[in-house]
Amino acid sequence: MMTKEAAQAPKLADFLSGRAEDRLTDLLAFALAAEAGDPPSAEAIERHRRRAAGELADHAARTMHNRIEEIRRDAVAEHLHAIRRPMGFIGTVLANIVALGVVLAIGWWVASDPALVARLGAMVGH
């Protein structure tokens, strides 16, 4: 003997469209109908099917957005990892001291040779 609730409970077969691409929507529509406790009717089945399609589309968009954001974060982290760190303050000061030393050495070398100074003066027009 069937109870009144069992007679009004939705049956999975009522929600199955038979198309493979709609299987997930059909199953979710059945679950939504069972959760709501609606008596099975063509209108209720279609309402739950539309709600299921909307819920699945929202979930897919949210999942895709989150995955894209995760891929973007991974790409930025990988890019930042590949970039060399710039020289620090002490390294910059030491590089400038070395550059000044090289310039002073060249200047001393040029100044110590009067013939070279005369040739350089002639080249610039003095």
C-alpha positions in Angstrom: 0.0 0.0 0.0 1.4 3.4 -1.0 1.3 6.4 1.3 0.1 9.8 0.0 3.7 11.2 0.2 5.1 8.3 -1.9 2.4 8.8 -4.5 3.2 12.5 -4.8 7.0 12.1 -4.7 8.7 12.9 -8.0 10.0 10.0 -10.0 13.4 10.3 -11.8 11.9 8.8 -15.0 9.6 11.9 -15.3 12.6 14.2 -15.4 14.8 12.3 -17.9 14.7 13.8 -21.4 16.7 11.0 -23.0 19.3 13.4 -24.4 22.8 12.8 -23.1 23.7 16.5 -23.1 20.7 17.2 -20.8 21.5 14.4 -18.3 23.0 16.7 -15.6 20.2 19.2 -15.9 17.6 16.4 -15.7 19.3 15.0 -12.5 19.5 18.4 -10.9 15.9 19.2 -11.8 14.8 16.0 -10.1 16.9 16.8 -7.0 15.4 20.3 -6.9 11.9 18.9 -7.2 12.6 16.3 -4.5 14.0 19.0 -2.2 10.9 21.2 -2.8 8.5 18.4 -2.3 6.4 19.5 -5.3 3.9 17.1 -6.8 5.0 16.0 -10.2 3.4 17.9 -13.0 4.5 19.0 -16.5 4.7 22.6 -15.3 6.7 21.8 -12.1 9.1 19.6 -14.1 9.7 22.4 -16.6 10.1 25.0 -13.9 12.7 22.8 -12.1 14.5 22.0 -15.4 14.8 25.8 -16.1 16.0 26.4 -12.6 18.5 23.6 -12.9 19.8 24.9 -16.2 20.3 28.4 -14.6 22.0 27.0 -11.6 24.4 24.9 -13.7 25.2 27.9 -16.0 25.9 30.1 -13.0 28.1 27.4 -11.5 30.0 26.9 -14.8 30.6 30.6 -15.1 31.8 30.9 -11.5 34.0 27.9 -11.9 35.5 29.2 -15.1 36.0 32.7 -13.7 37.8 31.2 -10.7 40.0 29.0 -12.8 40.9 31.8 -15.1 41.9 33.9 -12.1 44.0 31.0 -10.7 45.8 30.6 -14.1 46.4 34.4 -14.2 47.9 34.3 -10.7 50.1 31.4 -11.6 51.3 33.1 -14.7 52.1 36.3 -12.9 53.9 34.4 -10.1 55.9 32.5 -12.8 56.8 35.7 -14.6 57.9 37.4 -11.4 60.0 34.4 -10.4 61.8 34.6 -13.8 62.7 38.3 -13.4 66.0 38.9 -11.7 66.0 41.1 -8.7 67.4 44.6 -9.3 70.7 45.6 -7.8 70.3 46.9 -4.2 71.6 50.1 -2.7 75.0 48.8 -1.8 75.5 47.1 -5.2 74.6 50.4 -6.9 77.1 52.4 -4.8 79.9 49.9 -5.4 79.1 49.9 -9.2 79.4 53.7 -9.2 82.7 53.6 -7.2 84.1 51.1 -9.8 82.9 53.3 -12.7 84.5 56.4 -11.1 87.7 54.4 -10.6 87.8 53.4 -14.3 87.1 57.0 -15.4 89.9 58.3 -13.1 92.3 55.6 -14.4 91.6 56.6 -18.0 92.0 60.3 -17.2 95.3 59.7 -15.4 96.5 57.6 -18.3 95.6 60.4 -20.8 97.0 63.2 -18.7 100.3 61.3 -18.2 101.1 61.2 -22.0 101.5 64.8 -23.3 101.6 63.6 -27.0 98.2 61.9 -26.5 96.8 65.1 -25.0 98.0 67.1 -28.0 96.5 64.6 -30.5 93.2 64.7 -28.6 93.2 68.5 -28.5 93.8 68.5 -32.3 90.9 66.1 -32.9 88.4 68.4 -31.0 89.7 71.5 -32.6 91.9 73.2 -29.9 
